[in-house]
Amino acid sequence: METRQERINKLKEQIADLKSRLPAHSVKPPMLIELEELEEQLELLLGAEPETKEGKEKI
């Protein structure tokens, strides 16, 4: 089983790999969808870190 930090590192690697494979023109929709999904997963994991300011009211 992966730890949260291992999952974060793996997602960052996958995102970097996918971005390096994106063509300069005519990007295929499935590649963009995969990139968005990976970035969303990463954001969720990063948002779950204890350093977040959860519970504080926004004004």
Secondary structure, 3 states (H helix, E strand, C coil): CCCHHHHHHHHHHHHHHHHHHCCCCCCCHHHHHHHHHHHHHHHHHHHCCCCCCCCCCCC
